[in-house]
Amino acid sequence: MPDCEISFDLSRIDFRATSDLLMASYWGDGRSDETHRRAFAHSFCAAAYIDGKQVGFGRAITDRTVFAYLADIIIWPQHRGRGIGLRLVRALIDHPELSTVSHWSLSTSDAHGMYEKLAFKPSTDGRYMRLDRTPTS
């Protein structure tokens, strides 16, 4: 795993690169910069840096007490497969401000193996429900 720094300083995040990469992802299609600005401002964000250059991003949507939902975990394509995503998610779930969070959840189509390394399990108990809707302007 490369030596990377994880920072929770929102002002350090390369917004342009992060927003563009998220809008190009399978889950971020249709989002806008304004959507990302609002989402980042209301989330617990983290970014990964190598030699001071951002190479990853992730956020937790959370009450900082009981519940957190991992979202927008993304590593720049040229840095994938090197353990940076694992380190970024571990930094989020281990952050002292989130130490009382007992329920973490997420949705992924392609990274199950990474999350399983952190003890996440597929939810098949029939308790979780979901509402998908088209957002209004």
Stockholm file with secondary structure:
# STOCKHOLM 1.0

chainA/1-137         MPDCEISFDLSRIDFRATSDLLMASYWGDGRSDETHRRAFAHSFCAAAYIDGKQVGFGRAITDRTVFAYLADIIIWPQHRGRGIGLRLVRALIDHPELSTVSHWSLSTSDAHGMYEKLAFKPSTDGRYMRLDRTPTS
#=GR chainA/1-137 SS CCCCEEECCGGGSCHHHHHHHHHTSTTTTTCCHHHHHHHHHTSEEEEEEETTEEEEEEEEEECSSSEEEEEEEEECGGGTTSSHHHHHHHHHHHCGGGTTCCEEECCCSSCHHHHHTTTCCCCCSSCCCCCCCCCCC
#=GC SS_cons         CCCCEEECCGGGSCHHHHHHHHHTSTTTTTCCHHHHHHHHHTSEEEEEEETTEEEEEEEEEECSSSEEEEEEEEECGGGTTSSHHHHHHHHHHHCGGGTTCCEEECCCSSCHHHHHTTTCCCCCSSCCCCCCCCCCC
//
